[in-house]
Amino acid sequence: MKVRVHIMLKKDVLDPQGEAVRHALKNIGFDEVKRVRQGKVIDLEVDDGTEKNRIDQMCEDLLANTIIESYTIDME
């Protein structure tokens, strides 16, 4: 079974990488971009029947820093 985890900094956390991307876009002429938030995507292949709470546990224990990041899980 395929699982995709989307991890983003929480809204109130400064995103220096996102700001660098926004600045670079502005420098090459994309002035309409007002804000960029950069995150990460982790694709997992797990045993069929793996429950969402196991994926949550993986995120809480290792994949996301839940103090400053939030995550969503897409299970196929």
All heavy atoms as a GROMACS GRO file, in nm:
protein
  610
    1MET      N    1   0.085  -0.117   0.000
    1MET     CA    2   0.000   0.000   0.000
    1MET      C    3   0.090   0.124   0.000
    1MET      O    4   0.193   0.127   0.067
    1MET     CB    5  -0.089  -0.003   0.125
    1MET     CG    6  -0.177   0.118   0.139
    1MET     SD    7  -0.302   0.102   0.271
    1MET     CE    8  -0.200   0.088   0.415
    2LYS      N    9   0.050   0.224  -0.076
    2LYS     CA   10   0.128   0.347  -0.085
    2LYS      C   11   0.069   0.454   0.006
    2LYS      O   12  -0.053   0.469   0.015
    2LYS     CB   13   0.132   0.397  -0.228
    2LYS     CG   14   0.210   0.302  -0.319
    2LYS     CD   15   0.218   0.355  -0.459
    2LYS     CE   16   0.294   0.255  -0.544
    2LYS     NZ   17   0.306   0.298  -0.682
    3VAL      N   18   0.158   0.523   0.074
    3VAL     CA   19   0.118   0.631   0.165
    3VAL      C   20   0.203   0.753   0.131
    3VAL      O   21   0.324   0.741   0.109
    3VAL     CB   22   0.143   0.590   0.313
    3VAL    CG1   23   0.112   0.704   0.406
    3VAL    CG2   24   0.062   0.466   0.348
    4ARG      N   25   0.141   0.869   0.126
    4ARG     CA   26   0.213   0.994   0.105
    4ARG      C   27   0.188   1.084   0.225
    4ARG      O   28   0.074   1.108   0.264
    4ARG     CB   29   0.167   1.061  -0.024
    4ARG     CG   30   0.238   1.194  -0.048
    4ARG     CD   31   0.222   1.242  -0.189
    4ARG     NE   32   0.313   1.163  -0.271
    4ARG     CZ   33   0.316   1.168  -0.403
    4ARG    NH1   34   0.233   1.246  -0.469
    4ARG    NH2   35   0.403   1.094  -0.471
    5VAL      N   36   0.298   1.130   0.284
    5VAL     CA   37   0.291   1.220   0.399
    5VAL      C   38   0.338   1.358   0.354
    5VAL      O   39   0.447   1.372   0.298
    5VAL     CB   40   0.380   1.169   0.515
    5VAL    CG1   41   0.371   1.264   0.634
    5VAL    CG2   42   0.340   1.028   0.556
    6HIS      N   43   0.253   1.459   0.374
    6HIS     CA   44   0.287   1.598   0.343
    6HIS      C   45   0.321   1.667   0.475
    6HIS      O   46   0.238   1.667   0.567
    6HIS     CB   47   0.168   1.670   0.279
    6HIS     CG   48   0.123   1.608   0.151
    6HIS    ND1   49   0.166   1.652   0.029
    6HIS    CD2   50   0.038   1.506   0.127
    6HIS    CE1   51   0.110   1.579  -0.065
    6HIS    NE2   52   0.031   1.489  -0.009
    7ILE      N   53   0.439   1.727   0.482
    7ILE     CA   54   0.483   1.792   0.605
    7ILE      C   55   0.511   1.939   0.574
    7ILE      O   56   0.583   1.971   0.478
    7ILE     CB   57   0.610   1.724   0.661
    7ILE    CG1   58   0.580   1.576   0.690
    7ILE    CG2   59   0.659   1.796   0.786
    7ILE    CD1   60   0.701   1.494   0.723
    8MET      N   61   0.453   2.027   0.654
    8MET     CA   62   0.470   2.172   0.637
    8MET      C   63   0.498   2.235   0.773
    8MET      O   64   0.451   2.186   0.876
    8MET     CB   65   0.342   2.236   0.581
    8MET     CG   66   0.306   2.191   0.441
    8MET     SD   67   0.418   2.252   0.314
    8MET     CE   68   0.391   2.426   0.321
    9LEU      N   69   0.573   2.345   0.769
    9LEU     CA   70   0.589   2.422   0.891
    9LEU      C   71   0.453   2.477   0.932
    9LEU      O   72   0.370   2.511   0.845
    9LEU     CB   73   0.686   2.538   0.869
    9LEU     CG   74   0.833   2.500   0.855
    9LEU    CD1   75   0.914   2.622   0.814
    9LEU    CD2   76   0.887   2.443   0.985
   10LYS      N   77   0.428   2.486   1.060
   10LYS     CA   78   0.303   2.545   1.108
   10LYS      C   79   0.297   2.691   1.065
   10LYS      O   80   0.399   2.756   1.041
   10LYS     CB   81   0.293   2.532   1.260
   10LYS     CG   82   0.274   2.386   1.302
   10LYS     CD   83   0.261   2.373   1.452
   10LYS     CE   84   0.240   2.226   1.491
   10LYS     NZ   85   0.231   2.208   1.636
   11LYS      N   86   0.176   2.744   1.054
   11LYS     CA   87   0.153   2.878   1.000
   11LYS      C   88   0.234   2.987   1.068
   11LYS      O   89   0.279   3.081   1.005
   11LYS     CB   90   0.005   2.913   1.005
   11LYS     CG   91  -0.078   2.829   0.911
   11LYS     CD   92  -0.224   2.863   0.920
   11LYS     CE   93  -0.306   2.772   0.831
   11LYS     NZ   94  -0.448   2.797   0.839
   12ASP      N   95   0.252   2.978   1.198
   12ASP     CA   96   0.320   3.084   1.272
   12ASP      C   97   0.472   3.068   1.276
   12ASP      O   98   0.540   3.151   1.336
   12ASP     CB   99   0.265   3.091   1.415
   12ASP     CG  100   0.119   3.131   1.419
   12ASP    OD1  101   0.074   3.201   1.325
   12ASP    OD2  102   0.049   3.093   1.514
   13VAL      N  103   0.526   2.965   1.214
   13VAL     CA  104   0.670   2.940   1.217
   13VAL      C  105   0.735   3.005   1.095
   13VAL      O  106   0.688   2.987   0.982
   13VAL     CB  107   0.700   2.788   1.219
   13VAL    CG1  108   0.849   2.762   1.212
   13VAL    CG2  109   0.639   2.724   1.344
   14LEU      N  110   0.840   3.081   1.118
   14LEU     CA  111   0.915   3.144   1.011
   14LEU      C  112   0.969   3.038   0.915
   14LEU      O  113   1.022   2.936   0.958
   14LEU     CB  114   1.030   3.226   1.070
   14LEU     CG  115   1.119   3.299   0.971
   14LEU    CD1  116   1.039   3.408   0.899
   14LEU    CD2  117   1.237   3.361   1.044
   15ASP      N  118   0.957   3.064   0.784
   15ASP     CA  119   1.001   2.970   0.682
   15ASP      C  120   1.111   3.035   0.599
   15ASP      O  121   1.084   3.094   0.493
   15ASP     CB  122   0.882   2.930   0.594
   15ASP     CG  123   0.917   2.824   0.491
   15ASP    OD1  124   1.036   2.793   0.474
   15ASP    OD2  125   0.823   2.773   0.428
   16PRO      N  126   1.237   3.030   0.643
   16PRO     CA  127   1.344   3.096   0.569
   16PRO      C  128   1.366   3.038   0.429
   16PRO      O  129   1.399   3.112   0.336
   16PRO     CB  130   1.468   3.078   0.657
   16PRO     CG  131   1.434   2.972   0.754
   16PRO     CD  132   1.284   2.967   0.766
   17GLN      N  133   1.346   2.909   0.410
   17GLN     CA  134   1.360   2.851   0.276
   17GLN      C  135   1.251   2.902   0.183
   17GLN      O  136   1.277   2.936   0.068
   17GLN     CB  137   1.355   2.698   0.282
   17GLN     CG  138   1.479   2.637   0.344
   17GLN     CD  139   1.469   2.486   0.351
   17GLN    OE1  140   1.369   2.432   0.398
   17GLN    NE2  141   1.571   2.419   0.304
   18GLY      N  142   1.130   2.908   0.234
   18GLY     CA  143   1.020   2.963   0.155
   18GLY      C  144   1.044   3.108   0.118
   18GLY      O  145   1.018   3.150   0.005
   19GLU      N  146   1.096   3.185   0.212
   19GLU     CA  147   1.126   3.326   0.186
   19GLU      C  148   1.237   3.339   0.082
   19GLU      O  149   1.232   3.427  -0.005
   19GLU     CB  150   1.164   3.396   0.315
   19GLU     CG  151   1.183   3.545   0.302
   19GLU     CD  152   1.064   3.622   0.248
   19GLU    OE1  153   0.948   3.574   0.259
   19GLU    OE2  154   1.086   3.730   0.191
   20ALA      N  155   1.338   3.252   0.086
   20ALA     CA  156   1.445   3.255  -0.014
   20ALA      C  157   1.390   3.224  -0.153
   20ALA      O  158   1.430   3.287  -0.252
   20ALA     CB  159   1.555   3.156   0.024
   21VAL      N  160   1.298   3.128  -0.161
   21VAL     CA  161   1.236   3.095  -0.290
   21VAL      C  162   1.154   3.214  -0.340
   21VAL      O  163   1.161   3.250  -0.458
   21VAL     CB  164   1.148   2.968  -0.278
   21VAL    CG1  165   1.065   2.946  -0.404
   21VAL    CG2  166   1.236   2.847  -0.249
   22ARG      N  167   1.076   3.275  -0.251
   22ARG     CA  168   0.996   3.392  -0.291
   22ARG      C  169   1.086   3.503  -0.344
   22ARG      O  170   1.060   3.563  -0.448
   22ARG     CB  171   0.912   3.445  -0.174
   22ARG     CG  172   0.815   3.558  -0.216
   22ARG     CD  173   0.763   3.638  -0.097
   22ARG     NE  174   0.869   3.707  -0.027
   22ARG     CZ  175   0.929   3.821  -0.069
   22ARG    NH1  176   0.896   3.876  -0.184
   22ARG    NH2  177   1.024   3.877   0.004
   23HIS      N  178   1.196   3.528  -0.273
   23HIS     CA  179   1.290   3.632  -0.315
   23HIS      C  180   1.350   3.599  -0.451
   23HIS      O  181   1.362   3.686  -0.539
   23HIS     CB  182   1.399   3.647  -0.208
   23HIS     CG  183   1.496   3.756  -0.237
   23HIS    ND1  184   1.462   3.889  -0.230
   23HIS    CD2  185   1.626   3.752  -0.273
   23HIS    CE1  186   1.567   3.963  -0.260
   23HIS    NE2  187   1.669   3.880  -0.287
   24ALA      N  188   1.389   3.474  -0.472
   24ALA     CA  189   1.446   3.433  -0.601
   24ALA      C  190   1.344   3.447  -0.714
   24ALA      O  191   1.378   3.493  -0.824
   24ALA     CB  192   1.496   3.289  -0.591
   25LEU      N  193   1.220   3.411  -0.688
   25LEU     CA  194   1.115   3.427  -0.789
   25LEU      C  195   1.098   3.574  -0.825
   25LEU      O  196   1.084   3.609  -0.943
   25LEU     CB  197   0.984   3.367  -0.739
   25LEU     CG  198   0.976   3.215  -0.736
   25LEU    CD1  199   0.853   3.169  -0.659
   25LEU    CD2  200   0.976   3.158  -0.877
   26LYS      N  201   1.098   3.660  -0.724
   26LYS     CA  202   1.084   3.804  -0.749
   26LYS      C  203   1.202   3.854  -0.834
   26LYS      O  204   1.183   3.934  -0.926
   26LYS     CB  205   1.078   3.880  -0.617
   26LYS     CG  206   1.054   4.028  -0.634
   26LYS     CD  207   1.035   4.098  -0.501
   26LYS     CE  208   1.006   4.247  -0.528
   26LYS     NZ  209   0.979   4.318  -0.405
   27ASN      N  210   1.322   3.805  -0.804
   27ASN     CA  211   1.440   3.849  -0.878
   27ASN      C  212   1.437   3.810  -1.026
   27ASN      O  213   1.503   3.875  -1.107
   27ASN     CB  214   1.567   3.792  -0.814
   27ASN     CG  215   1.605   3.866  -0.688
   27ASN    OD1  216   1.558   3.976  -0.661
   27ASN    ND2  217   1.691   3.804  -0.608
   28ILE      N  218   1.363   3.706  -1.061
   28ILE     CA  219   1.356   3.666  -1.202
   28ILE      C  220   1.223   3.708  -1.266
   28ILE      O  221   1.187   3.659  -1.373
   28ILE     CB  222   1.385   3.516  -1.221
   28ILE    CG1  223   1.284   3.428  -1.146
   28ILE    CG2  224   1.527   3.484  -1.179
   28ILE    CD1  225   1.298   3.279  -1.177
   29GLY      N  226   1.153   3.801  -1.200
   29GLY     CA  227   1.038   3.863  -1.264
   29GLY      C  228   0.900   3.816  -1.221
   29GLY      O  229   0.801   3.860  -1.277
   30PHE      N  230   0.891   3.730  -1.121
   30PHE     CA  231   0.760   3.682  -1.076
   30PHE      C  232   0.715   3.763  -0.954
   30PHE      O  233   0.708   3.714  -0.841
   30PHE     CB  234   0.765   3.532  -1.045
   30PHE     CG  235   0.793   3.448  -1.165
   30PHE    CD1  236   0.919   3.396  -1.187
   30PHE    CD2  237   0.693   3.422  -1.258
   30PHE    CE1  238   0.946   3.318  -1.298
   30PHE    CE2  239   0.719   3.344  -1.371
   30PHE     CZ  240   0.846   3.293  -1.391
   31ASP      N  241   0.683   3.891  -0.979
   31ASP     CA  242   0.647   3.983  -0.870
   31ASP      C  243   0.513   3.951  -0.805
   31ASP      O  244   0.484   3.998  -0.696
   31ASP     CB  245   0.645   4.126  -0.923
   31ASP     CG  246   0.783   4.173  -0.966
   31ASP    OD1  247   0.882   4.130  -0.904
   31ASP    OD2  248   0.790   4.252  -1.062
   32GLU      N  249   0.430   3.873  -0.872
   32GLU     CA  250   0.297   3.843  -0.819
   32GLU      C  251   0.300   3.745  -0.702
   32GLU      O  252   0.200   3.730  -0.630
   32GLU     CB  253   0.205   3.789  -0.930
   32GLU     CG  254   0.247   3.656  -0.989
   32GLU     CD  255   0.342   3.666  -1.108
   32GLU    OE1  256   0.409   3.770  -1.124
   32GLU    OE2  257   0.350   3.569  -1.184
   33VAL      N  258   0.412   3.678  -0.680
   33VAL     CA  259   0.423   3.582  -0.569
   33VAL      C  260   0.442   3.659  -0.439
   33VAL      O  261   0.539   3.731  -0.421
   33VAL     CB  262   0.539   3.483  -0.591
   33VAL    CG1  263   0.550   3.388  -0.471
   33VAL    CG2  264   0.519   3.405  -0.720
   34LYS      N  265   0.348   3.646  -0.348
   34LYS     CA  266   0.349   3.721  -0.222
   34LYS      C  267   0.404   3.640  -0.105
   34LYS      O  268   0.457   3.695  -0.009
   34LYS     CB  269   0.209   3.772  -0.187
   34LYS     CG  270   0.148   3.861  -0.293
   34LYS     CD  271   0.232   3.984  -0.315
   34LYS     CE  272   0.170   4.072  -0.423
   34LYS     NZ  273   0.268   4.158  -0.486
   35ARG      N  274   0.389   3.508  -0.110
   35ARG     CA  275   0.434   3.425   0.002
   35ARG      C  276   0.462   3.284  -0.048
   35ARG      O  277   0.387   3.233  -0.133
   35ARG     CB  278   0.327   3.422   0.111
   35ARG     CG  279   0.371   3.352   0.238
   35ARG     CD  280   0.267   3.367   0.348
   35ARG     NE  281   0.320   3.308   0.469
   35ARG     CZ  282   0.246   3.272   0.572
   35ARG    NH1  283   0.116   3.291   0.568
   35ARG    NH2  284   0.300   3.219   0.679
   36VAL      N  285   0.567   3.224   0.003
   36VAL     CA  286   0.599   3.085  -0.030
   36VAL      C  287   0.621   3.010   0.100
   36VAL      O  288   0.691   3.057   0.189
   36VAL     CB  289   0.727   3.076  -0.117
   36VAL    CG1  290   0.765   2.930  -0.140
   36VAL    CG2  291   0.710   3.150  -0.248
   37ARG      N  292   0.559   2.896   0.111
   37ARG     CA  293   0.583   2.805   0.222
   37ARG      C  294   0.637   2.677   0.161
   37ARG      O  295   0.576   2.619   0.071
   37ARG     CB  296   0.454   2.774   0.299
   37ARG     CG  297   0.384   2.894   0.359
   37ARG     CD  298   0.459   2.959   0.469
   37ARG     NE  299   0.451   2.877   0.591
   37ARG     CZ  300   0.515   2.906   0.702
   37ARG    NH1  301   0.592   3.012   0.708
   37ARG    NH2  302   0.505   2.829   0.807
   38GLN      N  303   0.751   2.634   0.207
   38GLN     CA  304   0.813   2.514   0.152
   38GLN      C  305   0.797   2.399   0.250
   38GLN      O  306   0.812   2.417   0.371
   38GLN     CB  307   0.962   2.540   0.126
   38GLN     CG  308   1.030   2.425   0.059
   38GLN     CD  309   1.168   2.463   0.010
   38GLN    OE1  310   1.190   2.571  -0.038
   38GLN    NE2  311   1.262   2.372   0.025
   39GLY      N  312   0.765   2.284   0.198
   39GLY     CA  313   0.748   2.167   0.283
   39GLY      C  314   0.819   2.048   0.223
   39GLY      O  315   0.908   2.061   0.139
   40LYS      N  316   0.779   1.931   0.269
   40LYS     CA  317   0.838   1.809   0.215
   40LYS      C  318   0.730   1.703   0.201
   40LYS      O  319   0.628   1.706   0.270
   40LYS     CB  320   0.954   1.759   0.301
   40LYS     CG  321   0.921   1.734   0.446
   40LYS     CD  322   1.046   1.706   0.527
   40LYS     CE  323   1.013   1.709   0.675
   40LYS     NZ  324   1.132   1.695   0.758
   41VAL      N  325   0.757   1.610   0.110
   41VAL     CA  326   0.667   1.498   0.086
   41VAL      C  327   0.747   1.371   0.106
   41VAL      O  328   0.860   1.359   0.057
   41VAL     CB  329   0.610   1.502  -0.057
   41VAL    CG1  330   0.529   1.377  -0.087
   41VAL    CG2  331   0.526   1.626  -0.079
   42ILE      N  332   0.691   1.279   0.181
   42ILE     CA  333   0.755   1.149   0.204
   42ILE      C  334   0.660   1.041   0.154
   42ILE      O  335   0.545   1.034   0.198
   42ILE     CB  336   0.787   1.129   0.353
   42ILE    CG1  337   0.883   1.236   0.401
   42ILE    CG2  338   0.844   0.989   0.376
   42ILE    CD1  339   0.910   1.234   0.550
   43ASP      N  340   0.708   0.962   0.060
   43ASP     CA  341   0.630   0.849   0.008
   43ASP      C  342   0.677   0.722   0.080
   43ASP      O  343   0.797   0.694   0.086
   43ASP     CB  344   0.651   0.833  -0.142
   43ASP     CG  345   0.580   0.941  -0.222
   43ASP    OD1  346   0.476   0.991  -0.176
   43ASP    OD2  347   0.629   0.974  -0.331
   44LEU      N  348   0.580   0.648   0.130
   44LEU     CA  349   0.607   0.522   0.198
   44LEU      C  350   0.534   0.410   0.126
   44LEU      O  351   0.423   0.430   0.076
   44LEU     CB  352   0.556   0.526   0.343
   44LEU     CG  353   0.605   0.638   0.434
   44LEU    CD1  354   0.526   0.638   0.564
   44LEU    CD2  355   0.753   0.620   0.462
   45GLU      N  356   0.593   0.295   0.124
   45GLU     CA  357   0.521   0.176   0.082
   45GLU      C  358   0.517   0.085   0.204
   45GLU      O  359   0.621   0.047   0.258
   45GLU     CB  360   0.590   0.107  -0.036
   45GLU     CG  361   0.502   0.000  -0.094
   45GLU     CD  362   0.538  -0.036  -0.238
   45GLU    OE1  363   0.593   0.049  -0.309
   45GLU    OE2  364   0.511  -0.151  -0.274
   46VAL      N  365   0.396   0.054   0.248
   46VAL     CA  366   0.377  -0.023   0.371
   46VAL      C  367   0.293  -0.147   0.339
   46VAL      O  368   0.234  -0.158   0.231
   46VAL     CB  369   0.310   0.062   0.482
   46VAL    CG1  370   0.396   0.182   0.518
   46VAL    CG2  371   0.171   0.108   0.441
   47ASP      N  372   0.289  -0.236   0.434
   47ASP     CA  373   0.208  -0.358   0.418
   47ASP      C  374   0.061  -0.321   0.398
   47ASP      O  375   0.010  -0.227   0.461
   47ASP     CB  376   0.219  -0.447   0.541
   47ASP     CG  377   0.357  -0.508   0.559
   47ASP    OD1  378   0.432  -0.517   0.459
   47ASP    OD2  379   0.391  -0.546   0.673
   48ASP      N  380  -0.006  -0.394   0.309
   48ASP     CA  381  -0.150  -0.376   0.292
   48ASP      C  382  -0.219  -0.393   0.426
   48ASP      O  383  -0.180  -0.479   0.506
   48ASP     CB  384  -0.206  -0.478   0.193
   48ASP     CG  385  -0.166  -0.449   0.049
   48ASP    OD1  386  -0.121  -0.336   0.021
   48ASP    OD2  387  -0.178  -0.541  -0.035
   49GLY      N  388  -0.317  -0.310   0.453
   49GLY     CA  389  -0.391  -0.320   0.578
   49GLY      C  390  -0.330  -0.241   0.692
   49GLY      O  391  -0.386  -0.240   0.802
   50THR      N  392  -0.216  -0.175   0.669
   50THR     CA  393  -0.157  -0.093   0.774
   50THR      C  394  -0.256   0.018   0.810
   50THR      O  395  -0.310   0.085   0.723
   50THR     CB  396  -0.024  -0.030   0.728
   50THR    OG1  397   0.066  -0.136   0.695
   50THR    CG2  398   0.037   0.058   0.834
   51GLU      N  399  -0.282   0.032   0.938
   51GLU     CA  400  -0.380   0.130   0.983
   51GLU      C  401  -0.320   0.270   0.990
   51GLU      O  402  -0.200   0.288   1.011
   51GLU     CB  403  -0.436   0.090   1.120
   51GLU     CG  404  -0.513  -0.040   1.112
   51GLU     CD  405  -0.578  -0.077   1.245
   51GLU    OE1  406  -0.580   0.007   1.337
   51GLU    OE2  407  -0.626  -0.191   1.255
   52LYS      N  408  -0.407   0.369   0.973
   52LYS     CA  409  -0.363   0.508   0.973
   52LYS      C  410  -0.294   0.545   1.104
   52LYS      O  411  -0.198   0.623   1.104
   52LYS     CB  412  -0.480   0.603   0.948
   52LYS     CG  413  -0.438   0.749   0.941
   52LYS     CD  414  -0.557   0.841   0.918
   52LYS     CE  415  -0.515   0.986   0.918
   52LYS     NZ  416  -0.463   1.035   1.044
   53ASN      N  417  -0.337   0.488   1.214
   53ASN     CA  418  -0.274   0.523   1.342
   53ASN      C  419  -0.127   0.481   1.345
   53ASN      O  420  -0.046   0.543   1.414
   53ASN     CB  421  -0.351   0.468   1.461
   53ASN     CG  422  -0.350   0.316   1.470
   53ASN    OD1  423  -0.320   0.246   1.374
   53ASN    ND2  424  -0.386   0.266   1.587
   54ARG      N  425  -0.088   0.378   1.270
   54ARG     CA  426   0.055   0.339   1.261
   54ARG      C  427   0.133   0.445   1.183
   54ARG      O  428   0.245   0.478   1.219
   54ARG     CB  429   0.070   0.203   1.194
   54ARG     CG  430   0.019   0.087   1.275
   54ARG     CD  431   0.102   0.061   1.398
   54ARG     NE  432   0.233   0.008   1.360
   54ARG     CZ  433   0.336  -0.001   1.442
   54ARG    NH1  434   0.326   0.041   1.565
   54ARG    NH2  435   0.450  -0.050   1.400
   55ILE      N  436   0.072   0.499   1.079
   55ILE     CA  437   0.138   0.605   1.002
   55ILE      C  438   0.148   0.731   1.088
   55ILE      O  439   0.252   0.798   1.090
   55ILE     CB  440   0.063   0.633   0.871
   55ILE    CG1  441   0.038   0.505   0.791
   55ILE    CG2  442   0.138   0.737   0.789
   55ILE    CD1  443   0.161   0.426   0.755
   56ASP      N  444   0.041   0.761   1.162
   56ASP     CA  445   0.046   0.875   1.256
   56ASP      C  446   0.162   0.858   1.354
   56ASP      O  447   0.234   0.953   1.383
   56ASP     CB  448  -0.084   0.888   1.335
   56ASP     CG  449  -0.193   0.959   1.259
   56ASP    OD1  450  -0.162   1.057   1.188
   56ASP    OD2  451  -0.309   0.917   1.270
   57GLN      N  452   0.178   0.738   1.406
   57GLN     CA  453   0.286   0.711   1.501
   57GLN      C  454   0.423   0.734   1.437
   57GLN      O  455   0.512   0.791   1.498
   57GLN     CB  456   0.275   0.568   1.554
   57GLN     CG  457   0.371   0.537   1.665
   57GLN     CD  458   0.351   0.396   1.721
   57GLN    OE1  459   0.272   0.317   1.671
   57GLN    NE2  460   0.425   0.365   1.826
   58MET      N  461   0.440   0.692   1.311
   58MET     CA  462   0.565   0.717   1.240
   58MET      C  463   0.592   0.867   1.228
   58MET      O  464   0.706   0.912   1.248
   58MET     CB  465   0.560   0.656   1.099
   58MET     CG  466   0.558   0.505   1.095
   58MET     SD  467   0.540   0.451   0.923
   58MET     CE  468   0.479   0.286   0.949
   59CYS      N  469   0.488   0.941   1.195
   59CYS     CA  470   0.502   1.086   1.181
   59CYS      C  471   0.538   1.151   1.314
   59CYS      O  472   0.628   1.235   1.322
   59CYS     CB  473   0.373   1.147   1.127
   59CYS     SG  474   0.340   1.101   0.955
   60GLU      N  475   0.468   1.112   1.418
   60GLU     CA  476   0.491   1.170   1.551
   60GLU      C  477   0.629   1.134   1.605
   60GLU      O  478   0.695   1.216   1.670
   60GLU     CB  479   0.384   1.122   1.649
   60GLU     CG  480   0.242   1.163   1.613
   60GLU     CD  481   0.211   1.307   1.646
   60GLU    OE1  482   0.272   1.362   1.740
   60GLU    OE2  483   0.125   1.365   1.576
   61ASP      N  484   0.675   1.012   1.579
   61ASP     CA  485   0.801   0.964   1.636
   61ASP      C  486   0.924   1.003   1.555
   61ASP      O  487   1.033   1.015   1.612
   61ASP     CB  488   0.799   0.811   1.649
   61ASP     CG  489   0.702   0.762   1.756
   61ASP    OD1  490   0.649   0.845   1.833
   61ASP    OD2  491   0.680   0.640   1.764
   62LEU      N  492   0.910   1.022   1.423
   62LEU     CA  493   1.029   1.042   1.342
   62LEU      C  494   1.013   1.139   1.225
   62LEU      O  495   1.097   1.225   1.206
   62LEU     CB  496   1.078   0.907   1.286
   62LEU     CG  497   1.201   0.914   1.197
   62LEU    CD1  498   1.324   0.954   1.277
   62LEU    CD2  499   1.223   0.783   1.125
   63LEU      N  500   0.907   1.124   1.148
   63LEU     CA  501   0.902   1.194   1.020
   63LEU      C  502   0.879   1.344   1.032
   63LEU      O  503   0.928   1.421   0.950
   63LEU     CB  504   0.793   1.132   0.931
   63LEU     CG  505   0.812   0.982   0.901
   63LEU    CD1  506   0.697   0.932   0.816
   63LEU    CD2  507   0.946   0.958   0.834
   64ALA      N  508   0.802   1.388   1.131
   64ALA     CA  509   0.771   1.530   1.147
   64ALA      C  510   0.812   1.577   1.286
   64ALA      O  511   0.803   1.502   1.383
   64ALA     CB  512   0.621   1.553   1.128
   65ASN      N  513   0.860   1.700   1.291
   65ASN     CA  514   0.885   1.764   1.419
   65ASN      C  515   0.756   1.837   1.456
   65ASN      O  516   0.732   1.950   1.413
   65ASN     CB  517   1.002   1.864   1.407
   65ASN     CG  518   1.028   1.938   1.535
   65ASN    OD1  519   0.950   1.932   1.629
   65ASN    ND2  520   1.138   2.010   1.538
   66THR      N  521   0.672   1.771   1.533
   66THR     CA  522   0.536   1.821   1.556
   66THR      C  523   0.532   1.948   1.642
   66THR      O  524   0.425   2.006   1.656
   66THR     CB  525   0.448   1.711   1.618
   66THR    OG1  526   0.509   1.664   1.739
   66THR    CG2  527   0.431   1.596   1.521
   67ILE      N  528   0.644   1.991   1.694
   67ILE     CA  529   0.647   2.120   1.765
   67ILE      C  530   0.633   2.233   1.664
   67ILE      O  531   0.562   2.330   1.689
   67ILE     CB  532   0.777   2.134   1.846
   67ILE    CG1  533   0.780   2.029   1.957
   67ILE    CG2  534   0.792   2.275   1.903
   67ILE    CD1  535   0.912   2.018   2.029
   68ILE      N  536   0.698   2.219   1.548
   68ILE     CA  537   0.695   2.327   1.449
   68ILE      C  538   0.633   2.286   1.316
   68ILE      O  539   0.613   2.371   1.229
   68ILE     CB  540   0.837   2.383   1.424
   68ILE    CG1  541   0.930   2.275   1.368
   68ILE    CG2  542   0.893   2.448   1.549
   68ILE    CD1  543   1.063   2.327   1.316
   69GLU      N  544   0.602   2.158   1.298
   69GLU     CA  545   0.548   2.111   1.170
   69GLU      C  546   0.413   2.043   1.190
   69GLU      O  547   0.387   1.984   1.293
   69GLU     CB  548   0.643   2.010   1.105
   69GLU     CG  549   0.777   2.068   1.065
   69GLU     CD  550   0.874   1.964   1.014
   69GLU    OE1  551   0.880   1.851   1.071
   69GLU    OE2  552   0.947   1.996   0.920
   70SER      N  553   0.331   2.052   1.086
   70SER     CA  554   0.206   1.975   1.081
   70SER      C  555   0.218   1.881   0.963
   70SER      O  556   0.302   1.898   0.875
   70SER     CB  557   0.087   2.067   1.068
   70SER     OG  558   0.097   2.145   0.951
   71TYR      N  559   0.133   1.779   0.960
   71TYR     CA  560   0.140   1.682   0.851
   71TYR      C  561  -0.001   1.634   0.815
   71TYR      O  562  -0.093   1.642   0.896
   71TYR     CB  563   0.228   1.563   0.888
   71TYR     CG  564   0.179   1.480   1.004
   71TYR    CD1  565   0.092   1.375   0.984
   71TYR    CD2  566   0.218   1.509   1.134
   71TYR    CE1  567   0.046   1.299   1.090
   71TYR    CE2  568   0.173   1.434   1.241
   71TYR     CZ  569   0.088   1.329   1.219
   71TYR     OH  570   0.041   1.256   1.325
   72THR      N  571  -0.012   1.590   0.692
   72THR     CA  572  -0.134   1.523   0.646
   72THR      C  573  -0.091   1.392   0.580
   72THR      O  574   0.021   1.380   0.531
   72THR     CB  575  -0.214   1.607   0.545
   72THR    OG1  576  -0.132   1.639   0.434
   72THR    CG2  577  -0.265   1.735   0.610
   73ILE      N  578  -0.181   1.297   0.581
   73ILE     CA  579  -0.152   1.163   0.529
   73ILE      C  580  -0.254   1.128   0.421
   73ILE      O  581  -0.373   1.141   0.441
   73ILE     CB  582  -0.160   1.058   0.642
   73ILE    CG1  583  -0.056   1.088   0.750
   73ILE    CG2  584  -0.143   0.916   0.586
   73ILE    CD1  585  -0.074   1.006   0.877
   74ASP      N  586  -0.202   1.086   0.305
   74ASP     CA  587  -0.286   1.033   0.198
   74ASP      C  588  -0.254   0.885   0.184
   74ASP      O  589  -0.140   0.848   0.159
   74ASP     CB  590  -0.257   1.102   0.065
   74ASP     CG  591  -0.291   1.251   0.066
   74ASP    OD1  592  -0.384   1.290   0.138
   74ASP    OD2  593  -0.224   1.326  -0.005
   75MET      N  594  -0.356   0.802   0.201
   75MET     CA  595  -0.339   0.657   0.190
   75MET      C  596  -0.413   0.609   0.067
   75MET      O  597  -0.528   0.644   0.047
   75MET     CB  598  -0.389   0.587   0.316
   75MET     CG  599  -0.315   0.630   0.441
   75MET     SD  600  -0.375   0.554   0.593
   75MET     CE  601  -0.307   0.389   0.575
   76GLU      N  602  -0.346   0.529  -0.015
   76GLU     CA  603  -0.410   0.475  -0.137
   76GLU      C  604  -0.449   0.331  -0.117
   76GLU      O  605  -0.386   0.255  -0.054
   76GLU     CB  606  -0.313   0.485  -0.254
   76GLU     CG  607  -0.275   0.626  -0.288
   76GLU     CD  608  -0.173   0.634  -0.401
   76GLU    OE1  609  -0.143   0.532  -0.466
   76GLU    OE2  610  -0.121   0.743  -0.423
   0.00000   0.00000   0.00000
